[in-house]
Amino acid sequence: MERAGELAERRIDDPTPGPGQVLVRVGACGVCRTDLHVLDGDLPDPKLPLVLGHQVAGAIERAGEGAERFRPGERVGVPWLGWACGECRYCTTGRENLCQRARFTGYRLDGGYAELMVADERFCLPLPEGYADAEVAPLLCAGLIGYRSLRMCGDPATLGLYGFGASAHIVCQVAAHEGRRVFALTRPGDADGQAFARELGAEWAGDSEEGPPEPLEAAIVFAPIGELVPVALRATAPGGVVVCAGIHMTDIPSFAYADLWGERSIRSVANLTRADGLEFLELAPSAGVRTSIERFPLADAPRALERLREGRLRGAAVLDVAD
């Protein structure tokens, strides 16, 4: 990516790992809606030129000076959070996801839409066994953001998921594994998406305009559509929470105070921490999480992004870089 709205294939020099960095040979990279937000200019001031991609699964090629955490050949994941200062009040209180100097993979740092990339070894995650690179890649953002969103919901018995794409299809499995009753709410008329949700453990699936058959204790809004926030709020019971999971969303329209009253709340999720990554990648195999993926060769990244934009994916799109 050389400017907003322009994605092009380029041959570039192999990157060289600096002190504390590792060179990663990319096996697969998930395609995320955040990539679209960067490409479309919704997120300000990206590094340019930029290699997109922040759901990276690969293997250590070699290490830079002082990087000793991983051995050559060891599989690692490179997530959205690529660096944090470690010194600010957020970093020192377990909230490095809010670090104001943080740098993000595929936005302020070159990402995984490439055969090779460099990453700070401290922010790489060891990958669980039992997943191929293409299968594990969506866990590194879609899964992690879904997991953090679910934890922000508290301990709901009934959970609504607004939008059933890459994140929701993963968190649905986790929530069902934990014994929660999941209600999936999709675009009106999306019978395939609703059937997919039921296959993955949702008790009920229907149109977002129709609403769930009973009040929710919590809801996660994955679709980047601000109009859904008051819709989800009206579907929650007193004391319920609505969690907005996207990094970018259209404006939220005004709504009556009565919709919020009753100690309901609205929260947003910002990025992730390394602790989130370690916890979730340990949980996913034990919860039996499986990703539904549509594979694309690296050269077809523009087509993968357009399919994501059009909502025509069942699960997640993944660039099969190693092929």
TORKOL-4160 file (C-alpha; in steps of 0.2 Angstrom, whole numbers, padded with zeros to 4 digits, m for minus):
323
<pt num="1" X="0000" Y="0000" Z="0000"/>
<pt num="2" X="0008" Y="0017" Z="m0006"/>
<pt num="3" X="m0007" Y="0028" Z="m0002"/>
<pt num="4" X="m0025" Y="0027" Z="0004"/>
<pt num="5" X="m0036" Y="0017" Z="m0007"/>
<pt num="6" X="m0021" Y="0009" Z="m0017"/>
<pt num="7" X="m0015" Y="m0009" Z="m0015"/>
<pt num="8" X="m0002" Y="m0015" Z="m0027"/>
<pt num="9" X="0010" Y="m0030" Z="m0028"/>
<pt num="10" X="0028" Y="m0025" Z="m0026"/>
<pt num="11" X="0045" Y="m0033" Z="m0025"/>
<pt num="12" X="0054" Y="m0026" Z="m0010"/>
<pt num="13" X="0071" Y="m0030" Z="m0002"/>
<pt num="14" X="0071" Y="m0043" Z="0011"/>
<pt num="15" X="0069" Y="m0035" Z="0029"/>
<pt num="16" X="0084" Y="m0037" Z="0041"/>
<pt num="17" X="0080" Y="m0040" Z="0060"/>
<pt num="18" X="0087" Y="m0027" Z="0071"/>
<pt num="19" X="0091" Y="m0029" Z="0090"/>
<pt num="20" X="0078" Y="m0038" Z="0099"/>
<pt num="21" X="0069" Y="m0042" Z="0082"/>
<pt num="22" X="0066" Y="m0059" Z="0073"/>
<pt num="23" X="0064" Y="m0062" Z="0054"/>
<pt num="24" X="0048" Y="m0072" Z="0051"/>
<pt num="25" X="0045" Y="m0082" Z="0036"/>
<pt num="26" X="0026" Y="m0080" Z="0034"/>
<pt num="27" X="0015" Y="m0095" Z="0031"/>
<pt num="28" X="m0002" Y="m0087" Z="0031"/>
<pt num="29" X="m0009" Y="m0070" Z="0035"/>
<pt num="30" X="m0028" Y="m0067" Z="0040"/>
<pt num="31" X="m0037" Y="m0054" Z="0031"/>
<pt num="32" X="m0046" Y="m0042" Z="0043"/>
<pt num="33" X="m0059" Y="m0028" Z="0042"/>
<pt num="34" X="m0045" Y="m0017" Z="0050"/>
<pt num="35" X="m0035" Y="m0019" Z="0034"/>
<pt num="36" X="m0050" Y="m0012" Z="0025"/>
<pt num="37" X="m0050" Y="0003" Z="0037"/>
<pt num="38" X="m0032" Y="0006" Z="0034"/>
<pt num="39" X="m0033" Y="0004" Z="0016"/>
<pt num="40" X="m0049" Y="0016" Z="0015"/>
<pt num="41" X="m0041" Y="0029" Z="0026"/>
<pt num="42" X="m0052" Y="0027" Z="0040"/>
<pt num="43" X="m0037" Y="0026" Z="0052"/>
<pt num="44" X="m0026" Y="0041" Z="0051"/>
<pt num="45" X="m0007" Y="0042" Z="0047"/>
<pt num="46" X="m0002" Y="0024" Z="0042"/>
<pt num="47" X="0016" Y="0021" Z="0039"/>
<pt num="48" X="0018" Y="0023" Z="0020"/>
<pt num="49" X="0023" Y="0013" Z="0010"/>
<pt num="50" X="0015" Y="0000" Z="0020"/>
<pt num="51" X="0014" Y="m0019" Z="0020"/>
<pt num="52" X="m0004" Y="m0023" Z="0027"/>
<pt num="53" X="m0008" Y="m0038" Z="0038"/>
<pt num="54" X="m0008" Y="m0042" Z="0056"/>
<pt num="55" X="m0014" Y="m0060" Z="0059"/>
<pt num="56" X="0002" Y="m0067" Z="0054"/>
<pt num="57" X="0007" Y="m0086" Z="0057"/>
<pt num="58" X="0024" Y="m0091" Z="0052"/>
<pt num="59" X="0041" Y="m0098" Z="0057"/>
<pt num="60" X="0057" Y="m0090" Z="0064"/>
<pt num="61" X="0070" Y="m0088" Z="0050"/>
<pt num="62" X="0083" Y="m0079" Z="0060"/>
<pt num="63" X="0085" Y="m0068" Z="0075"/>
<pt num="64" X="0093" Y="m0051" Z="0077"/>
<pt num="65" X="0106" Y="m0046" Z="0090"/>
<pt num="66" X="0100" Y="m0050" Z="0108"/>
<pt num="67" X="0084" Y="m0059" Z="0102"/>
<pt num="68" X="0084" Y="m0076" Z="0111"/>
<pt num="69" X="0066" Y="m0080" Z="0115"/>
<pt num="70" X="0063" Y="m0091" Z="0100"/>
<pt num="71" X="0073" Y="m0104" Z="0090"/>
<pt num="72" X="0075" Y="m0104" Z="0071"/>
<pt num="73" X="0061" Y="m0114" Z="0064"/>
<pt num="74" X="0049" Y="m0111" Z="0079"/>
<pt num="75" X="0031" Y="m0106" Z="0074"/>
<pt num="76" X="0025" Y="m0089" Z="0080"/>
<pt num="77" X="0011" Y="m0078" Z="0078"/>
<pt num="78" X="0012" Y="m0059" Z="0075"/>
<pt num="79" X="m0003" Y="m0050" Z="0081"/>
<pt num="80" X="m0010" Y="m0032" Z="0079"/>
<pt num="81" X="0000" Y="m0025" Z="0094"/>
<pt num="82" X="0018" Y="m0024" Z="0088"/>
<pt num="83" X="0026" Y="m0013" Z="0101"/>
<pt num="84" X="0022" Y="m0004" Z="0117"/>
<pt num="85" X="0033" Y="0008" Z="0127"/>
<pt num="86" X="0033" Y="m0002" Z="0143"/>
<pt num="87" X="0035" Y="0013" Z="0154"/>
<pt num="88" X="0019" Y="0023" Z="0153"/>
<pt num="89" X="0005" Y="0022" Z="0166"/>
<pt num="90" X="m0005" Y="0010" Z="0155"/>
<pt num="91" X="0009" Y="m0002" Z="0151"/>
<pt num="92" X="0014" Y="m0003" Z="0170"/>
<pt num="93" X="m0004" Y="m0007" Z="0175"/>
<pt num="94" X="m0007" Y="m0021" Z="0163"/>
<pt num="95" X="m0015" Y="m0010" Z="0150"/>
<pt num="96" X="m0002" Y="m0010" Z="0136"/>
<pt num="97" X="m0016" Y="m0010" Z="0124"/>
<pt num="98" X="m0020" Y="0008" Z="0128"/>
<pt num="99" X="m0001" Y="0014" Z="0127"/>
<pt num="100" X="m0001" Y="0030" Z="0118"/>
<pt num="101" X="0015" Y="0027" Z="0109"/>
<pt num="102" X="0010" Y="0009" Z="0104"/>
<pt num="103" X="0014" Y="0003" Z="0086"/>
<pt num="104" X="0003" Y="m0009" Z="0077"/>
<pt num="105" X="0007" Y="m0022" Z="0064"/>
<pt num="106" X="0001" Y="m0018" Z="0047"/>
<pt num="107" X="m0003" Y="0000" Z="0051"/>
<pt num="108" X="0012" Y="0008" Z="0059"/>
<pt num="109" X="0024" Y="m0007" Z="0056"/>
<pt num="110" X="0025" Y="m0018" Z="0040"/>
<pt num="111" X="0014" Y="m0033" Z="0042"/>
<pt num="112" X="0011" Y="m0050" Z="0034"/>
<pt num="113" X="0005" Y="m0048" Z="0017"/>
<pt num="114" X="0023" Y="m0053" Z="0012"/>
<pt num="115" X="0034" Y="m0068" Z="0012"/>
<pt num="116" X="0046" Y="m0061" Z="0025"/>
<pt num="117" X="0043" Y="m0048" Z="0039"/>
<pt num="118" X="0052" Y="m0043" Z="0055"/>
<pt num="119" X="0044" Y="m0042" Z="0072"/>
<pt num="120" X="0049" Y="m0037" Z="0090"/>
<pt num="121" X="0051" Y="m0055" Z="0098"/>
<pt num="122" X="0043" Y="m0049" Z="0114"/>
<pt num="123" X="0026" Y="m0046" Z="0105"/>
<pt num="124" X="0026" Y="m0063" Z="0095"/>
<pt num="125" X="0015" Y="m0077" Z="0102"/>
<pt num="126" X="0020" Y="m0095" Z="0102"/>
<pt num="127" X="0007" Y="m0105" Z="0092"/>
<pt num="128" X="m0003" Y="m0119" Z="0098"/>
<pt num="129" X="m0001" Y="m0137" Z="0091"/>
<pt num="130" X="m0015" Y="m0144" Z="0080"/>
<pt num="131" X="m0018" Y="m0129" Z="0069"/>
<pt num="132" X="m0010" Y="m0126" Z="0052"/>
<pt num="133" X="m0004" Y="m0109" Z="0048"/>
<pt num="134" X="m0019" Y="m0104" Z="0038"/>
<pt num="135" X="m0031" Y="m0111" Z="0052"/>
<pt num="136" X="m0023" Y="m0102" Z="0066"/>
<pt num="137" X="m0020" Y="m0085" Z="0058"/>
<pt num="138" X="m0038" Y="m0079" Z="0061"/>
<pt num="139" X="m0036" Y="m0082" Z="0080"/>
<pt num="140" X="m0023" Y="m0069" Z="0080"/>
<pt num="141" X="m0035" Y="m0054" Z="0079"/>
<pt num="142" X="m0053" Y="m0060" Z="0075"/>
<pt num="143" X="m0051" Y="m0073" Z="0089"/>
<pt num="144" X="m0041" Y="m0061" Z="0101"/>
<pt num="145" X="m0053" Y="m0046" Z="0099"/>
<pt num="146" X="m0068" Y="m0058" Z="0101"/>
<pt num="147" X="m0060" Y="m0065" Z="0117"/>
<pt num="148" X="m0056" Y="m0048" Z="0124"/>
<pt num="149" X="m0074" Y="m0043" Z="0120"/>
<pt num="150" X="m0081" Y="m0058" Z="0128"/>
<pt num="151" X="m0072" Y="m0055" Z="0144"/>
<pt num="152" X="m0078" Y="m0037" Z="0145"/>
<pt num="153" X="m0096" Y="m0044" Z="0145"/>
<pt num="154" X="m0093" Y="m0051" Z="0162"/>
<pt num="155" X="m0102" Y="m0068" Z="0165"/>
<pt num="156" X="m0118" Y="m0067" Z="0154"/>
<pt num="157" X="m0129" Y="m0082" Z="0153"/>
<pt num="158" X="m0137" Y="m0075" Z="0137"/>
<pt num="159" X="m0125" Y="m0067" Z="0124"/>
<pt num="160" X="m0130" Y="m0058" Z="0108"/>
<pt num="161" X="m0118" Y="m0057" Z="0093"/>
<pt num="162" X="m0122" Y="m0043" Z="0081"/>
<pt num="163" X="m0113" Y="m0047" Z="0064"/>
<pt num="164" X="m0107" Y="m0065" Z="0061"/>
<pt num="165" X="m0091" Y="m0064" Z="0053"/>
<pt num="166" X="m0073" Y="m0069" Z="0057"/>
<pt num="167" X="m0073" Y="m0064" Z="0075"/>
<pt num="168" X="m0091" Y="m0069" Z="0079"/>
<pt num="169" X="m0088" Y="m0087" Z="0072"/>
<pt num="170" X="m0074" Y="m0089" Z="0084"/>
<pt num="171" X="m0081" Y="m0081" Z="0100"/>
<pt num="172" X="m0097" Y="m0091" Z="0097"/>
<pt num="173" X="m0088" Y="m0107" Z="0099"/>
<pt num="174" X="m0079" Y="m0101" Z="0115"/>
<pt num="175" X="m0095" Y="m0094" Z="0123"/>
<pt num="176" X="m0105" Y="m0110" Z="0119"/>
<pt num="177" X="m0090" Y="m0120" Z="0126"/>
<pt num="178" X="m0092" Y="m0110" Z="0142"/>
<pt num="179" X="m0111" Y="m0114" Z="0143"/>
<pt num="180" X="m0118" Y="m0097" Z="0138"/>
<pt num="181" X="m0133" Y="m0096" Z="0127"/>
<pt num="182" X="m0128" Y="m0087" Z="0111"/>
<pt num="183" X="m0140" Y="m0077" Z="0100"/>
<pt num="184" X="m0133" Y="m0072" Z="0083"/>
<pt num="185" X="m0140" Y="m0057" Z="0074"/>
<pt num="186" X="m0136" Y="m0054" Z="0056"/>
<pt num="187" X="m0141" Y="m0044" Z="0041"/>
<pt num="188" X="m0159" Y="m0046" Z="0037"/>
<pt num="189" X="m0162" Y="m0061" Z="0026"/>
<pt num="190" X="m0145" Y="m0068" Z="0029"/>
<pt num="191" X="m0151" Y="m0086" Z="0030"/>
<pt num="192" X="m0134" Y="m0094" Z="0026"/>
<pt num="193" X="m0125" Y="m0083" Z="0040"/>
<pt num="194" X="m0139" Y="m0088" Z="0052"/>
<pt num="195" X="m0137" Y="m0107" Z="0048"/>
<pt num="196" X="m0118" Y="m0105" Z="0050"/>
<pt num="197" X="m0121" Y="m0098" Z="0068"/>
<pt num="198" X="m0132" Y="m0112" Z="0073"/>
<pt num="199" X="m0119" Y="m0124" Z="0067"/>
<pt num="200" X="m0106" Y="m0117" Z="0078"/>
<pt num="201" X="m0117" Y="m0117" Z="0094"/>
<pt num="202" X="m0129" Y="m0102" Z="0093"/>
<pt num="203" X="m0146" Y="m0107" Z="0101"/>
<pt num="204" X="m0155" Y="m0094" Z="0090"/>
<pt num="205" X="m0150" Y="m0084" Z="0075"/>
<pt num="206" X="m0161" Y="m0071" Z="0066"/>
<pt num="207" X="m0161" Y="m0054" Z="0059"/>
<pt num="208" X="m0154" Y="m0039" Z="0069"/>
<pt num="209" X="m0170" Y="m0029" Z="0065"/>
<pt num="210" X="m0181" Y="m0043" Z="0072"/>
<pt num="211" X="m0171" Y="m0044" Z="0088"/>
<pt num="212" X="m0168" Y="m0059" Z="0100"/>
<pt num="213" X="m0182" Y="m0069" Z="0107"/>
<pt num="214" X="m0178" Y="m0063" Z="0125"/>
<pt num="215" X="m0168" Y="m0050" Z="0133"/>
<pt num="216" X="m0149" Y="m0052" Z="0133"/>
<pt num="217" X="m0137" Y="m0050" Z="0148"/>
<pt num="218" X="m0123" Y="m0044" Z="0136"/>
<pt num="219" X="m0121" Y="m0040" Z="0117"/>
<pt num="220" X="m0106" Y="m0038" Z="0106"/>
<pt num="221" X="m0107" Y="m0028" Z="0091"/>
<pt num="222" X="m0094" Y="m0034" Z="0078"/>
<pt num="223" X="m0102" Y="m0026" Z="0063"/>
<pt num="224" X="m0094" Y="m0008" Z="0061"/>
<pt num="225" X="m0112" Y="0000" Z="0060"/>
<pt num="226" X="m0116" Y="0013" Z="0073"/>
<pt num="227" X="m0134" Y="0011" Z="0071"/>
<pt num="228" X="m0133" Y="m0006" Z="0079"/>
<pt num="229" X="m0127" Y="0001" Z="0096"/>
<pt num="230" X="m0144" Y="0008" Z="0101"/>
<pt num="231" X="m0153" Y="m0008" Z="0094"/>
<pt num="232" X="m0142" Y="m0019" Z="0104"/>
<pt num="233" X="m0144" Y="m0008" Z="0119"/>
<pt num="234" X="m0163" Y="m0010" Z="0118"/>
<pt num="235" X="m0161" Y="m0028" Z="0117"/>
<pt num="236" X="m0152" Y="m0030" Z="0134"/>
<pt num="237" X="m0159" Y="m0032" Z="0151"/>
<pt num="238" X="m0156" Y="m0020" Z="0165"/>
<pt num="239" X="m0138" Y="m0021" Z="0171"/>
<pt num="240" X="m0133" Y="m0027" Z="0153"/>
<pt num="241" X="m0118" Y="m0022" Z="0143"/>
<pt num="242" X="m0115" Y="m0018" Z="0125"/>
<pt num="243" X="m0097" Y="m0020" Z="0119"/>
<pt num="244" X="m0092" Y="m0012" Z="0103"/>
<pt num="245" X="m0078" Y="m0023" Z="0096"/>
<pt num="246" X="m0072" Y="m0014" Z="0081"/>
<pt num="247" X="m0058" Y="m0001" Z="0079"/>
<pt num="248" X="m0068" Y="0010" Z="0068"/>
<pt num="249" X="m0087" Y="0012" Z="0067"/>
<pt num="250" X="m0099" Y="0023" Z="0058"/>
<pt num="251" X="m0107" Y="0036" Z="0070"/>
<pt num="252" X="m0119" Y="0031" Z="0083"/>
<pt num="253" X="m0136" Y="0040" Z="0082"/>
<pt num="254" X="m0144" Y="0048" Z="0096"/>
<pt num="255" X="m0155" Y="0037" Z="0107"/>
<pt num="256" X="m0167" Y="0040" Z="0122"/>
<pt num="257" X="m0159" Y="0040" Z="0139"/>
<pt num="258" X="m0173" Y="0027" Z="0144"/>
<pt num="259" X="m0163" Y="0014" Z="0133"/>
<pt num="260" X="m0148" Y="0016" Z="0144"/>
<pt num="261" X="m0156" Y="0018" Z="0160"/>
<pt num="262" X="m0157" Y="0003" Z="0172"/>
<pt num="263" X="m0138" Y="0002" Z="0174"/>
<pt num="264" X="m0135" Y="m0003" Z="0156"/>
<pt num="265" X="m0118" Y="0001" Z="0149"/>
<pt num="266" X="m0108" Y="0003" Z="0133"/>
<pt num="267" X="m0090" Y="m0001" Z="0131"/>
<pt num="268" X="m0077" Y="m0002" Z="0118"/>
<pt num="269" X="m0063" Y="m0014" Z="0115"/>
<pt num="270" X="m0046" Y="m0006" Z="0110"/>
<pt num="271" X="m0032" Y="m0018" Z="0103"/>
<pt num="272" X="m0026" Y="m0032" Z="0114"/>
<pt num="273" X="m0012" Y="m0036" Z="0127"/>
<pt num="274" X="0000" Y="m0050" Z="0126"/>
<pt num="275" X="m0008" Y="m0058" Z="0141"/>
<pt num="276" X="m0024" Y="m0059" Z="0130"/>
<pt num="277" X="m0014" Y="m0068" Z="0117"/>
<pt num="278" X="m0006" Y="m0081" Z="0128"/>
<pt num="279" X="m0023" Y="m0084" Z="0137"/>
<pt num="280" X="m0033" Y="m0086" Z="0122"/>
<pt num="281" X="m0021" Y="m0097" Z="0112"/>
<pt num="282" X="m0021" Y="m0109" Z="0127"/>
<pt num="283" X="m0040" Y="m0109" Z="0128"/>
<pt num="284" X="m0044" Y="m0111" Z="0109"/>
<pt num="285" X="m0038" Y="m0129" Z="0107"/>
<pt num="286" X="m0046" Y="m0135" Z="0124"/>
<pt num="287" X="m0062" Y="m0126" Z="0119"/>
<pt num="288" X="m0062" Y="m0135" Z="0102"/>
<pt num="289" X="m0061" Y="m0119" Z="0092"/>
<pt num="290" X="m0060" Y="m0122" Z="0073"/>
<pt num="291" X="m0059" Y="m0108" Z="0060"/>
<pt num="292" X="m0069" Y="m0108" Z="0044"/>
<pt num="293" X="m0057" Y="m0101" Z="0031"/>
<pt num="294" X="m0057" Y="m0096" Z="0013"/>
<pt num="295" X="m0040" Y="m0097" Z="0006"/>
<pt num="296" X="m0032" Y="m0085" Z="m0006"/>
<pt num="297" X="m0015" Y="m0084" Z="m0014"/>
<pt num="298" X="m0005" Y="m0068" Z="m0009"/>
<pt num="299" X="m0007" Y="m0060" Z="m0026"/>
<pt num="300" X="m0026" Y="m0061" Z="m0024"/>
<pt num="301" X="m0026" Y="m0050" Z="m0008"/>
<pt num="302" X="m0037" Y="m0037" Z="m0017"/>
<pt num="303" X="m0050" Y="m0050" Z="m0021"/>
<pt num="304" X="m0050" Y="m0056" Z="m0003"/>
<pt num="305" X="m0052" Y="m0039" Z="0004"/>
<pt num="306" X="m0067" Y="m0035" Z="m0008"/>
<pt num="307" X="m0075" Y="m0051" Z="m0003"/>
<pt num="308" X="m0074" Y="m0046" Z="0015"/>
<pt num="309" X="m0080" Y="m0029" Z="0011"/>
<pt num="310" X="m0096" Y="m0036" Z="0002"/>
<pt num="311" X="m0099" Y="m0048" Z="0017"/>
<pt num="312" X="m0097" Y="m0063" Z="0006"/>
<pt num="313" X="m0086" Y="m0074" Z="0017"/>
<pt num="314" X="m0091" Y="m0089" Z="0028"/>
<pt num="315" X="m0079" Y="m0086" Z="0042"/>
<pt num="316" X="m0062" Y="m0078" Z="0038"/>
<pt num="317" X="m0052" Y="m0075" Z="0023"/>
<pt num="318" X="m0033" Y="m0080" Z="0024"/>
<pt num="319" X="m0019" Y="m0077" Z="0012"/>
<pt num="320" X="m0009" Y="m0093" Z="0010"/>
<pt num="321" X="0007" Y="m0085" Z="0008"/>
<pt num="322" X="0018" Y="m0100" Z="0009"/>
<pt num="323" X="0010" Y="m0107" Z="m0007"/>
